[in-house]
Structure formats: structure tokens, C-alpha cells
Amino acid sequence: MPSLILDGKSLAQSREAMLKKSVDKLMAAGACQPVLATLLVGDDPSSATYVQMKVNACARVGMGSRKIELPASTTTEELLAQIDQLNRDPDVSGILLQHPVPAQIDERACFDAIALEKDVDGVTTEGFGRMAMAEPAYGSATPAGIMTLLRHYDIELEGKHAVVIGRSPILGKPMAAMLLNANATVTICHSRTRNLSELVGQADILVGAVGQPELIRADWIRDGAVVIDAGYHPGGIGDIEKTGLENRVSALTPVPGGVGPMTINALISQTLDSARAKRAAKNR
Ligand code: NAP
């Protein structure tokens, strides 16, 4: 039987239509336009493309954006000063600091300087801690988008063995916490994991987030698994090899068109949530 394709592109499109209506409604009720501020440091072309895709998504749903571009020589102090300004700006609903930043910058310090209520990309330590404790918080955008995709397709998580490959602060770790909160039994693998292929073979739900093309081999994956590939490499290649999986696993995300559009969707959806929260606080 052909595998179910977890179509992030079409889900993101339909969710954008709903978001647009919500933005219109919020503004008709007298609220200011939700605005996402994007911070891009340096001249990495992929990062510039990702930022532009996020700015374009804001425009599609009627939200504003403010694009701030800083030179590759920017210091931690200069970036912190920018973030401080955006934190204090009442017109800014959410702040996105595009990862990665140049090596001389203390990225963690800069992420953590983002005000919790504007952390719509879910990158702060405090936001992560709150999310892990199942307290209200904006989730890290990529895993939050993956959870929306899984929920949309009614993928059962409770009691399932979820294996997450990768433990980065913005992807693997929050992914594992979100799956745990959804009552999956979670294994996290990383570069020092000894028996990767064996653990992959035990996965009911597999999430590949390693940043290396097709590192996770198709023949490691068991029949009937749900396969989520967060990776994207030139030529439409992910972190998981797909050869022969299409008729063997129960569901899989395409690359591109799976996780990527859902990441952007989570970001803009959380920006709207932030604008709504601000409006609600004002009306109280
Ligand atoms: P990252 O920060 O480089 O982290 C990669 C993780 O993979 C690390 O935890 C690393 O382990 C682990 N790893 C590396 N080699 C491994 C190996 N041989 N065996 C097992 N684990 C290994 O990357 P990231 O930011 O999490 O991104 C992961 C992937 O997702 C990339 O392909 C990236 O392009 C993609 N991504 C997509 C989106 C999207 O919107 N679609 C957003 C963000 C990222 P250690 O911790 O031990 O080093």
C-alpha cells in the first residue's frame, strides 16, 4: 500500500488562509497589525532565502514585517542592543533571529535576550523550559510545525516509540520534549550514539534532524514507521534516504514540501498569537 504523504505544503497553505482571516478580524477589532521583526546577521545566501520566505509568508497573511540586516562583523553587544530595541518596540509582536549567526557572536546569549512574549520562534532557554514542563510557551518553530503536521494527519503518538536523531537546541531537543509531552516513549540519538541503525529500526515514529544528506539509511527503517525528515539539502535530498520507503512505511514527509513549510507556518501562527495576547492584555 502506498505510504501516506504528510503534505506540509498544502497544510501550510490552508492554514495561511485561516491565519489571514484571523489577522483581518484582529485588526477589524482595532488591534495593531501583527509585525514580525527578522534579524539576519551576515551574508549567508541560504539564511537570506529563509528570512525572505518568512517575510513573504507574513505578507500573504496580512501581517507586517521588519527586516533588519546586520554585517558579518557584528559583535554580540551590537546584536544584543538591536534585540533590546525590538523588545521595547510596542509595534513588534515577534522577533526572529535567523540561525546560525557568525561564529564570533554568542548565539545563546542573543537568543536568551529575546523577550519571552516575543519569542515566537521558540528559541529562548526559558521558553524551552516552560514548553518542556508543558506550561504555555511558544514552541521552537520546526518541531512545533512537525507536531501540527502529525496532529493534522491523526498520527497516533501515545505509547509509540519515537526516535529523534539530532539533539540541537532548536530542533532535536524540543522535538523530543514535545513528543514526550504527547505521551510517546522517546529515544534521542546524536553523533556519539553507538547503535544508531538498531535504534532507528525500533522507531514507530522517526524524526531525522542531523543535517547530513541521507545519513539515515532506508534499510534501517522498519515497515509501517512514520518518517519525518527535517533535513533539506540541494537537489531535494533530506537527512533520510527514501529509496523504497514509499510503499513500506505508513507515512512520510516529502523533501521539499514537508517540514519546511510547516516551520514557517508555526512561526507566523505564533506571531499572531503574540499579537492576540498583547491585545487581550490591553483589554483587561
Ligand atoms: P545541527 O545543529 O547541526 O544538529 C545536528 C544534530 O545531528 C546534532 O545533535 C548532532 O549530534 C547530530 N548528528 C550529527 N551527525 C550525526 C551522526 N552521524 N549520527 C547521529 N547524530 C548525528 O542541526 P539542526 O539545526 O538541528 O538541523 C538539523 C537538520 O534539520 C538540518 O538538515 C537542517 O537543515 C534541518 N532544518 C530544517 C528546518 C526546516 O525549516 N525545515 C529548520 C531547521 C533545521 P551532536 O549533538 O552529538 O553533535
Residues whose N, C-alpha, C, O or C-beta is under 5 A from the ligand:
A	BS01	NAP	T142 I165 G166 R167 S168 L171 G172 C189 H190 S191 R192 A209 V210 G211 Q212 A230 G231 Y232 V259 G260 T263
